[in-house]
């Protein structure tokens, strides 16, 4: 176990940050192509590149947290609402 005591709360906080950095980067989280293009595009300014790097790291952390939740028998909610 990672030390997360409340997976749902930790995931909600993480998702809030992910959505923030996705908005800063102008990325639609429902569009994998946009996400991948963002990760490949290095920015000229430190601020732009920092947002991109933060988004990348947060998405990796979310995958790790999802894996731990699944290992504990929990089903993590989707980061992006599923289309009807």
N, C-alpha and C positions, 0 to 999 in steps of 0.2 A: 504494500500500500504506500502511496506517495506522501501521506501526511495530510491529505485533504480530508477534513472532517465532514464537510457538508458539500457534497459534489454539486448539487443543484445550485447552491449559492455561488460557489466558485465558478461554475459554468456560466451562470448569468452575468457575473462580473467580467469574465473573460470575453463573453459575447459582446458585451457593451463596448469594450475596448476594441475588439475586432471591427465592429460596425463603425466606430469612430475613425479608425485608421483607413478603413475601406473608403469612407466618405472623403477623407483628406486626399487619398490617392485617386479618387474618382473611379473606383472599381465597383462593379455590380457583383456582389458575392454569389449570385445565382449563375454567373457566367464564368465558367472555368477558364475559358480563353482569355478573358480580361484579366483574371488573376495571374495567369501564367505570363501574359505580356507585361504586366506590371512588374513582376519579379525579374524579368529579363532586361527591363529598361532602367539603366542607371541614370540618375538625375545629376544635373550640373551643380545643384545647390545641396549643401549638407542637410538642410531641412527637408527637402524633397526625398532625398535618399534615406534619411532617418525614418520617415513615415513608412516608406516601402519596406525597409528592414524590420521595423516594428511589426507591421502587418504580417510579414513572412514568419517571424518568430512566434507571434501569437497564434497563428493558424497551426503551426507545428505543436505548440503547447496544447491547443484544443484537441488535436488528434491523440496526443498522449493521454489527456484526461478522459476522452471518450473510450480509449482502450482500457483504461483502469476501471471505468464504470462498467463496461461490458464484462470485464473479469470478475466484478463483484455482483453480476447478475442484473445490473441496471441498464436501461435503455436510454441513452442520452437524447435529448430533444434536438431537432434539426436546427442548425444555425440559420438557415434560410427557409422560410415557410414554403412548403411544398405547393406546387400549382394544382389547382382543382381540375 
